[in-house]
Amino acid sequence: MNASPVLSTRCTLPGLLLWFGRAELYPRCIRLVGWTWSGRFERTISLDRIERVRWWAVREDVNFLLHLADGRGVALQLYRNAGLWNHELHDRLGLSRLAQSSPADVALRPKRAA
């Protein structure tokens, strides 16, 4: 990649021992890089393959999930700025942040008259 990333943060992937892992957001893709026992790790995910983004406000565990068009998911633990990643990806993908904020199983009740 010749361009500088829009966002970059340290990360890890569950189930993969990844040293010096980084998630980098570029205008058209997300690049995951780092080192494993077998050498350099690199995975590029095109933004047009991402259907949905989920994030959680935690740092000690998985806090970011990319749902891909093929039905698979990519779970990440972003060490910083997961909320900023969520905002930026929702904007770039044209997704609503409200759908994630209000779970479907929560019924809204009308306000009681005082």
N, C-alpha and C positions, 0 to 999 in steps of 0.2 A: 504494500500500500504506500503510495507516494504522499497522499494527503494526511494531515494531522487528524486524529480522532476528534469527534465532537465531544464525547465523554470518554473517560478512561478511569478505571478503578481496579484495585486488587480484588481477586475473586478466587473461589474454589468451586469444584464440581463434586457433588456427592458421589461416593463410590470410586473416585479417582484421586490418587495421591498426586497432587499438583503443587509443585514448588514455583514460587514467583509468578503465580497465575494472575492474569489480567483480562478483564473484559473491556473491549474497545468498541465504541459505537462510531460508525462512519455513516455518511449520507445514505448509502445503499445496503449496508450490511453490519453485522456484529461479528467481531473477531475475538475468539477466545484463544489465549496463548499461555504457555508456561512450560514447565519441564516435568517429566515423569521419569521413572526408573529406566525406561527404554529410550529416552531421549526427548527431543523437542516435541511439544504438543501444540497443534494449531487446528482450530476448527472455525470455519467461516459460515455464518448463517445469513442468507439473503433476507432483507426485510420483507420482500414480497412473499416469503414462505411463512411468515408469522401471522397467525390468525387472531391471537389473543395474548394479552400480557396480564399476569397476576403478580402482586407484590404484597409483602407483609412487613410491618414495621418492627422487625427483629434483626439482631446482628449475629446472634450466636448459632444460627441454623440457616437452612434454606430460606431465602427471603424474596426470591424472584423466580418466576416460572414463565417460560415462553411456550405457548401452544402452537405447534407447527401445522401446516396444511395437511401433512400426511398422517395426522393423528398422534404423532409422538410429541413428547414434551422435553424441554431442556431446563433442568433445575439448576439454579445457581445460588451461591451465597456471595452476595456483593458486600464487601467490607465497609463501603461508604457510599452515600448518595443513592440508595435504592429508590427512594421517592423521586429524586430528580430523573433517574433512568425511566421510571414509570411514566412520569409526565412527558418526557421527551419522546419516548416510543409511542405513547398514545397520540401525541400530536403528529408525529411522522407517519403513523399508520392510519390516521383518521378515525381512531377508536374513541368511544365515549368513556370517560372516567367514572361516570355515574353508575354504569352497569356493574362495576366492580364494588362500588361503595355501598350499594343497597342490595343485600342478598335477596334472592327470589322468594325464599321461604318466610320472610318477615312481612307480615300484613300491616299496612298503615291504618291506624284507627283514627276516626274523626275526633277532633278536639271536643271535650265536654263543655257544655255551656256552664258558665259560673253562676 
